[in-house]
Each structure stands twice: as C-alpha cells, then as structure tokens.
Amino acid sequence: MASAGEFLLRPRSWQRLARVAGYATVAALDPSSYGPAARELAVRQIYLTAWRALPGYLAFTALLSVVLIQIADGALRAYGLAPYSLELVLRVLVLELVPLLTVFFVAFRSGAAVAAEIAVMRVTGELEDSAESGSDELRGELVPRVAATALSVFALTTLGGMLALAIAYWSYFYTSRAGFFVFTRVVGTVFDDLELAGLALKFFLFGAVVALIPIASGLEAERGRMKSVPAVVLAGLMKLFLAVSLIEVLVLMVKYL
C-alpha cells in the first residue's frame, strides 16, 4: 500500500489532477451537468462548506483583524510611520491574509471530507476513475462539488474582507465622519483596477485548487483497499498546501518584483 508521500510524489498523481481539471472544465460548460441532483448536491456542499462554518470563520477573521491592526499600528507609530499604517494593514490583511485564511479554512473543513468521501466511493467501486470516458457518476460528483467549493471560497473571502475593512475603519476612525473620506481615499489607492484584477484571479485559482485537488486525490484510492483512504486524504492536503503556496508566491512576485 502506498504512503502519503508516494501519492504526493508520483508523476501520474499530478497527471490525474490535470486530467480531472480538464474534464471538470469541459463538464462545467455542458448545461446537462446542472440537473436537479447536481443542484441539490451543490446546495448541500455550500451549506456544509460555507454556511455552517460562517460564524466561526467570521469570529476568527475578526480576532485576526483586531490583533494584526493593533500590532501593525503600534509598530509603525514607534518608528514614526503612522501615516502608512492603514495602507499597510489593508494590503497585508485584506489582500493577502484573508484569502489565505479562507482557502485553508475551507480546505481543512471540507477538503479532507470530500477527499475521504470520494476515496471511499472509489474503494467500494461506487465511482469509477474514468475522466477520459465521461462517466456520468464522476460528472455527477465532480461538477457540483467544484462549483460549490469555488463559490464558497469566493463568498467567504468576500465576507471576510468586508469584515476586515469594517474593523480597520472602526480601529482607526471610530465613528468619525471626517475619517470616512480619508479611509475611502486609502481604499481607492490600495484597491485599484490592477489590484482588483489580480485579486479576482487569485480568488479563481484558490477556488479551483481547493475544489479540484481533494477530488483528484480521492480518485487515487486503491480499489478494495480501505487502508489507502487516509494516505490519499493526507496527500491531497499536502498537494493543496503546495499549490496554494505556489499561487501566493507567484502573485507576490508579479506584484512586487
């Protein structure tokens, strides 16, 4: 039985991920993929991934925002850089940390569960690894899960970013109306058209990898070998961490180098 490291490093595992991504793209463009059963599965996935996790996610985002704002503002004031505090907080917190928090929150909450569910279906023979043949079972499991997970990542990141902006405004200006104009000017500077385009691209990439990697990893499970399930789930989380880290590093390189 292969270990998690073997599932992670074997070339055919990454080739399978590429095939599943291609198949998901083609299937997502087919209107027949969105039947009643697919919509029901998508709604259930959104409920489990986003709605049930929303209170805990927002609470943690609020705590992270308050702590980071206090640390950044105190440190910059000590060095005489207080005028740049708000802009730095928005760039680091809203543009970088909140999307990362969301993607890992979704990955550890539902990604592992999805990978395990797909792996069990693969082990018991309920789901064939037949992306090339256009299996109805694979299509029925793949498209709604990918769409729902990507939408959950986008929705949670948007809500987390809005909450972080509200906390930043309250922390710096409280209820001052005069501060509103300063705040909107800084927000306009930080979130220019190019930055918003890059953020949208990062949302899309994060949503895609969080949706696709657990499913592709679940298909790695060996038929009739239930003991292979933990290995493929762990390998999927490792792949997901590598993919998200690579996306974040590449985005930062494009923005700041």
C-alpha positions, 0 to 999 in steps of 0.5 A: 500500500502506498504512503502519503508521500508516494501519492504526493510524489508520483508523476501520474498523481499530478497527471490525474489532477490535470486530467480531472481539471480538464474534464471538470472544465469541459463538464462545467460548460455542458448545461446537462451537468446542472440537473436537479441532483447536481443542484441539490448536491451543490446546495448541500456542499455550500451549506456544509462548506460555507454556511455552517462554518460562517460564524466561526470563520467570521469570529476568527477573521475578526480576532485576526483583524483586531490583533494584526491592526493593533500590532501593525499600528503600534509598530509603525507609530514607534518608528514614526510611520503612522501615516502608512499604517492603514495602507499597510494593514489593508494590503497585508490583511485584506489582500493577502491574509484573508484569502489565505485564511479562507482557502485553508479554512475551507480546505481543512473543513471540507477538503479532507471530507470530500477527499475521504468521501470520494476515496471511499466511493472509489474503494467500494467501486461506487465511482469509477476513475474514468475522466477520459470516458465521461462517466456520468457518476464522476460528472455527477460528483465532480461538477457540483462539488467544484462549483460549490467549493469555488463559490464558497471560497469566493463568498467567504473571502468576500465576507471576510474582507468586508469584515476586515475593512469594517474593523480597520475603519472602526480601529482607526476612525471610530465613528468619525465622519471626517475619517470616512473620506480619508479611509475611502481615499486609502481604499481607492489607492490600495484597491485599484483596477490592477489590484482588483484584477489580480485579486479576482484571479487569485480568488479563481485559482484558490477556488479551483485548487481547493475544489479540484485537488481533494477530488483528484486525490480521492480518485487515487484510492486503491480499489478494495483497499480501505487502508489507502483512504487516509494516505490519499486524504493526507496527500491531497492536503499536502498537494493543496498546501503546495499549490496554494503556496505556489499561487501566493508566491507567484502573485507576490512576485508579479506584484512586487518584483 
